[in-house]
Amino acid sequence: MSNTPRRPGFATEQVHADRHFGVEHGGLRKPIHTSVQYGFDKVEDLIGVFQGTFKGGYNYARQGTPTTAALESRITRMEGGVGTVCFATGMAAISAIFFTLLKAGDHIVSSRYVFGNTNSILGTLENFAVEVSKVDTCSVSEVAAALRPNTRMVFVETVANPGTQIPDLEAIGALCRERGLVYVVDNTVTSPWLFQPRVVGASMIVNSLTKSIAGQGSALGGAVTDTGLYDWTTYPNIAANYRSGDAKTWGLAQIRKKGLRDMGGALSSEHAHAIASGAETLPLRVDRASQTALALAQHLQAHPAVAAVHYAMLPSHPQHARASKLFKAGTWLMAFELRDTSQLNTVLNRLQLAVKATGLGDTRTLVIPVAPTIFWEAGPEVRARMRIADGLIRVSVGLEDLADLIADFDQALG
């Protein structure tokens, strides 16, 4: 009989996460620490915080507070990583990775199906002389063909928003390991409950905490988690200041200092507390929304007004086998195309229960016409390459009763 303590399951660990690290005065949840400045009894300890030799201290809230630190520990355990840095938004987290780990003359390979704002920041990178190749990452051969001597990083999302394309996550991980590349996987849509990117060799994991993890549309946040799988001693862009101590911490140390201290993308304690509270129900919410999304996708697929439905757990999805192998469920994101594009606004305006709004991963079902909104700025050529049809409607499925959602979409579709 093994004497190794049994590690609790995901849901149990999230419900009791704060208690793993000790909570002031016996509280069950980490309180909200609103202080911006932090004092020390000895100036040596203050100096140690700045120089990285004094652990557990705080010097200024822009680089973290006890409340954000507790959330970082929670996310690290969720993703099976070695450390996490939290940010004010998911886009701040992605920007911190790009702008702290890449330099002029470097090259990055990205999925061409990435989220609209991520696509925009890749364009900004090109303004700073970072070369960007956008390819169909559903095929590892396209990624391999795009690699150059100056390639430093490959970036993908587990499920593309809004088209639901799924990269060849395992094969890309093996390729990055072979070539010594940083492999960044945005896990926002699947969440750590449905999938842990470390199993496919991810170096760093991004989560927009606003979505599945917080789950209630009431707090913004983002996170970067280091899986500990990448050897930072081989990465040329780590500054000398951060090449000390455990090499597994070098990448995150640079991201924290540059992304938080220099760029100021700090997560507030108030939002960190709200996100942590939402995380306690993550498995329940995502399981429920995934079950409803699959049933709704199956119903819409049979509707005469619908030309196509994009949901990974449908057998008709091009990457259905891949999703079924890697993910516990299909998550809350789906999209469908109308046969008659001219009816786009009419159908959406008829919806009474589903909310016409941007955003994802809420308790409420949210719908948005993709081409004229979040991908309008990208232009028709980019939309064509990303396979975003003019009649595409993105749906973030919430926690409503399935029968009510089906009735609402049926009456809207006529």
N, C-alpha and C positions, 0 to 999 in steps of 0.2 A: 504493500500500500504506500503510495507516494506521500511524502511530508510536505510537498509543495502546496502552498495555500491556493485554493481555487479562486481564480479571478472572476468577479461577478460579470453577468451579462451586460450588454450595451445599455439597455433601459435602466437596469438597477444602478449602474455606474453613473448615469446622467442624473438620476434622481438624488443620489447621495454625493455628487461630485465635490461640492464645496467642503464637505466634511472630511474628505481625504487629506486636506491641507490645513485643517484647523480654522475655526471661525471664532472671531472675537466674542467673548462673553457667552459662549455656548449657543450662539445663534445657529440656525440650520442653513441659512444662506449667507454668503459673503455680503456685507453691507455696502452701501454706496459711499465711497470715499471721495468727497468733493474738494479736498485740499489740492491746491496747485503746487505749493511749496512744501518741502519736507526738511525738518531740522535734524541735527545730529548732536549727540553729547560730546563727541570727539571730532575734531577737524580731520584727523587721519581717516575716519570712516567716510566723511564727505569726499575727501580726495580719492579714496578707494572706489567710491561709486563712479566717479568720472573716469578712473583708470581701469575699471573692470575687475578690481581685486577684492572689492567688498560686495558680497552677494546678498540679495534680499533687500537692498536699500533703494530709495527713490530720491531723485534730485529735483525733478521738475515734471509736471504731469504730462507735458508734451511727449515724453518718452515712456509714459506708463504710470499707472497707479496700482494700489493693491487690488482694486476691483477689476481693472483690465488684466492684471497678472493672473487672477483667479480664472478669468475667462480663457486666457491663453493656455493655462494648464489643462482646462477642460477640453479645448479643441485639440491639443496635442494628444491627449488620451483617446479622443474620438478617432483620430486619424492614425494612431499608432506611430507617431513621429517622435522626434527628439527635442522639438521646441517649436514655438509659434510666436509670431508677432501680429498683433491686432491693429487694425486701421479704422478710420472713420467710415469708409465705404469699401465695397469690393473693388471699385475702380482705383481707389487709392492703393490697395494691396497690389493689384496688377501693375500699376504705374511704378510702384516702389521696386518691384522685381526688375522691370525693364530698365529703369533709369539708374539703378544702383549696381546692376550686374553687367550691363552692356556699355560699350564705349564706341565712339566714332570709328568706323571701319569694321566693326563686327557684323555678323550676319545671323539672322534668326529665321527659322522656318515655322510657319504658323498654319493652322487650318484655315481654309478660305471661308469656312462657315461660321466663324466666330461671331459672338454678340456684337451688335452695332457699335457700341461705345468702345469695345476692345478693338474692333476694326479701325475705329477713328484714331485710337492711341498708337496703333501700328503705323498709321500714316504720319503721325507726329514724330515717331522715332526716325522715319526716313528724313525728316527735316533736320535731324541731328546727325546725319551721315551714318545711321545704322541701316544696313541693307536688310530688306524684308522679302521673303518669298512666301506667297500664300498658295497652298496646294490642297488637293483633295486627300486629307489624311485618313480617309476610309481605306486607302491603299498605302501600305508601307513602302511600296516601290516608288510612289510619287515623292514621299519624304526623302528616301535614299537618293533619288535622282536630283533633288534640290540642294543637297549638302555641298558645301564648299570648304576649302581649307580654313576660312575665317568664320565658319559656323560655330556659334557658342551655345545655342539654345533651340529647343523645339517646344512649341506651345500648342496645346490642344484643350478642348472642352470635352467632358465625358459624353454629354448629349448636347448637340448644337441647338442654339436658341435663335430662330424658331423652327428650323427645318428638321430637327431631331436626328441628324446624321450622327453616327457613332464612329469615332476613329478606330483604327486597328491598334488599340491601346497596348496589347501585349507585345506585338511585333515592333511597334515604335519604341517601347521600353527597351527591348533587346538591342535594337539598333543604336539607341542613345548610349547604352551601357558599353557596347562594342566600340563606339567612336568617342567616348569620353565627353558626351554632351549633357548639359543640364536639361532635364526633362520636366517641364512644368505642366501640370494637369489641373485645370479648373474643374472642381468637383461640385460646383454650386447646384446644378440641377439634380444630380443624383443624391448628394449629401453623404456624409460618412456612414449613415445608417444603411444605405443601399449599396455602397461601394467604397472601398478604401484603395485609392490609387497606388499606394505603396506596393500592392501585390503585383502590379504590372511594372514596377521599377521606377516610379515617379521620384524625381529628386526633390521637387517642391510642389506643394498642393495649395491651390487657392480656393477659398470659400467666400462667397458673398454671404455674410452672416444674416443679412436682411431677409433672405429667402427662407429655405427650409429650417435652418437652425433657430432663428428667432420665430419665424412663422406666423406672425400676427400683424405684419404691416405697421409696426409701431416703433421700430428702431433700425437705424442704418448701422452697418458695420461690415468689415472685411477682415480676412485673416490669411497669412502665409505660414504654412507649416513645412518644416524641413523633415524629411523622412529619415535622414541619416544615411541614405544609400549612396550619396554622391561624395567623392573624394575632393574636398575643396583645396587640398594641397596642389592639385593639378590645374586649378582654374586661374588663369593669368590675371583676371581683373579684381582679385581680392587685394585691397590696399594693405600696405605694410602694417598699419595701425591695428588691423584685425587679424593678423597672422600670429596669434599667440594663444596659448591654452589649447583646449581640445579642438582639433581641426574641424570636427563636426559642427561647431558653433560659428565658424567663420562667416559663412554665407548669411546667416540670420543676423549676426552682429552688424554686418555692413548694411543690411536692409533696415535694421532698427535705427541705426545712427543716421543713415542718409534719408530713409523714408519718413522717419518720425522727427528726429532732431532737426534735420536740414529742411525737409519739405513740409513738415508740419501737419501730416495727415493723421492726427491723433484721434483715437476713439474716446468719447466722453465716458466717464464712470456711469452716468445715468443710463446711457444706451448699452454699455457693457452689462449692467445689471439686468436690464430688460431682455437682452439676448440670452444671458445665462438662464433666466427663468423660463424663457421659451424653449430652450434646449431640453428641458426636463421632459417635455412631451413630444420630442422629435420623432421617435419611432411610431407612436400612436397616430400622429397627424399624417406622416408620410405614407404609412401603410394604408390608412383610410383613403387618402386622396388618390393613391395609386390604384386601389381597387375600383374607385369610382371612375377614374380616368380611363381605365381599360374598358369598363362597361359602356361608358359614353362613346369612346372611340369605336367600339363594335357597333353601337346603335347608329352613329353617324355614317359609318362606312356603308350601311345598307340604305341610307336615305337617298332618294332620287335627286335631290337638289345639291348633293355633295359630290364633287368630282374626285376627291382624294382625301384620305386621312393619314396623317403622319404621327404614328405612335409606335415606339420600338417593340412593344409586346404584341403587336398584331403580326401574324405570320406573313402578311404581305410586305412588311417593312424590310428594306434591303439588308439591314444589319440585325434582323430579328434573332438569329442564332447567336451572334456575338453578345447582344444585350442579355439574352436568356442565360448565357454562360457566366457573365460577369456580374450582373446586377440582381439584387434580391427581388426587385419589382421595377415597374416601368416609370415610376415617379409621376408627378402632377402635370408635367408639360406635354401638351399635344397641340397639333395644328390641323386645320382642314381647309380645303379649297372649294369655293362655290363653283358650280357649273356656269352660272350666269353672273359674271363679274359686275355687271351693272346693278345688281341687287345687293352689293356689299353693304352700303350704308343702310339700306332699308332693312335688311336682316338684322344688323346689329342694333338698330334703333328699336326694333320690335322686342328685343330681349328685355325681360323684366327682372329676372333674378340675377343673372350674370351681369357683373358690373363692367361698364365700358371704361377701362382704365389701364394705364401702364402698370408695370410691376409684376412680380411673380412670387409664388410660394406663400400666398396669404391664406387665411382661413376662408375667405370668400372667393368664389370663382370670378376670375378677371378675364376679359376678352379685349382684343385690340386688332384692328386691321393693320397688317405689318407694313406693306409697301408704302402707304401714304403717311406713316408715322415714324416708327423707330428706324426704318431703313430708307426713308425718303431722301435724306442728305447723301446717302451712298450713291444714288443715281441708278438709272435703269440698267446700265451695263454691269455694275457690281451685283445688283439684285439678280440679274440673269445668271451670272456665274455662281451665285449662291443658291440658285433655284428657288427664289422667292417669287411666287406668282402674284399677279395683281389682286387676285381674289383670295389670298391666303389670310386666314384668321388664326391668331394665336390664342390658345386657351390655357390658363393656369387654373387647374381644377381645385376647388376648395373642399370644405367639409359639409356641404349641404347634402340632403338626402338625394340619392340617385334619381328616384322617380320624379322629384321636383325639377332637377336639372334637365332630364330628358323631356319633360313636358314643356319646359321653357324653350329649349332649342327647337322642338317640334313646331310649336306655334310660331316661332320666329322664322323658321324655314318655310312655313306655309305648306 
